[in-house]
Amino acid sequence: MMSNAGCWKWRLAVLAITTSLLNGCGTVRSEDGRLATCPPVVEYGREFQARAAEELARLPEGSMIAEMLSEYAVTRDQARACH
């Protein structure tokens, strides 16, 4: 009768490798038992926002920085909705 010990060792090795690879997929940390996939939203004070608005108003028409800030505002809204 032939021994099947070699077959079980092979299966065990495949199981160990698969488990190791799948474990690498679970890199999202959890907080309070839920997935923490939402980025944090930095809160700015009124004075900071007022100064930023003044600086934005002084930018030339069609400024790339103004366009980037507009896109950043959308990203911030999405992050807030995620929480």
N, C-alpha and C positions, 0 to 999 in steps of 0.2 A: 504494500500500500504506500502511495506517495504522500509526503507531508505537504500541507498547504501553508506552512509557516511563512514561506517566501511571499506568497500571495497576500497574506495579512499584513506583512511588513510594508509591502508596496502600497496597499490601501491606506495604512496608517500614515505613511509618508505623504501621500496625496492629500489626505485629510488635514494633516498638520500644515502643509503648504497653503492649501485653500483657506484654512482658518486664518493664517497669518496675512494673506493677501486681502481677505475681506475685512480684517481688523483695521487695515490701513484706510479703508473707506469711511470708517466711523470717526472722522476727525472733528465733527461739529460738537462743540462743548454744550453741556446742558446747564441750565440754571433753574432751580426750583422744579425739576422734573420736566421742563419743557425745552425744546430746542432753542438755542440762542443764535438764530441766523440773522436777526435784524441788527444793522449797524447802529451804534449809539448816535444820538442827535445832540450836538453841542448847543447849549442855550446861551444866547448873547443878551447882555443887559441893554436897557433902553438907550443909555448914553452911547454904547458901542454901536448899536444899530443906527442911531441918529448920525453919528460921525461917518459911518459907512455909506449912508444914504447921501450925505453931502458930498463925499468923495466921488460917489457914482454919478451924481448930477454934474460934476465938473469934467467928466470924461467926454471926449469928442463923440459926436454922433456916429453910430455904427461901430463903436468900440468892440473889439473881440472880448475884452474883459467883461463888458456888460452882457454879452451873449453867454459867456461861461457862467456868470452869476445867475442868469436866468435858468440855465440848465441845472445848476447847483440847487436852486430853489425847488425844482421838481424832484430832485433826488432827496432833499430833506423832507418834502411832503410824503414821499413814498416810504421813507424810513419811519416817519411818525405813524403812518397808517399800518406799518408792519407790527408795531408794538401794540 
